[in-house]
Amino acid sequence: MTGLSDFEIVLTPLDEATLARLLEAAVADAEPHEVMPPLDGPPGWTPERREAFLAFHRRRSLDPDTAIETTWLIEVDGRAAGAARLQPVHGASAVEVEAGVWLGRSCRGRGIGKRVAEVLLEAARDGGAARFIASTTVDNAAARRLLSGTGADLDVHGEEVDARLEL
């Protein structure tokens, strides 16, 4: 595994230009089910699935009337490599932010997710969040390691894993 200092990792706020680069990265280096909600139809990156990917991100991040989260393009050494997001969630007693990250296959297992998580935690703190939350599945060992590495408490229930970290 290459050391973390060997990579330049930049999170760039999502806009139309970075969204186009994000789609290119997803098509080149990820399966649709890894990076977007399911869509009926044949497998793979069909034209309909590509349009659904763009519409999903426009709705959730770019359209001021429907945006519910902040999304960033993850760049590794100047190349689009995935996405990171923070979505405010109001919990019972404090404001929480839900985090999400996906990386293309070629960037996984290289320590990049750890650096991205550090940036997301800093952004959550700077934004006044009191709690950082994330979800994954029991079979996603890399995500569980990443979340526990941040100091988050993991709660396993069935096939789901919820992470919570007080900020």
Secondary structure, 3 states (H helix, E strand, C coil): CCCHHHCCEEEEECCHHHHHHHHHHHHHHCCHHHHCCCCCCCCCCCHHHHHHHHHHHHHHHHCCCCCCCEEEEEEECCEEEEEEEEEEEECCCCEEEEEEEEECHHHCCCCHHHHHHHHHHHHHHHCCCCEEEEEEECCCHHHHHHHHHCCCEEEEECCEEEEEEEC
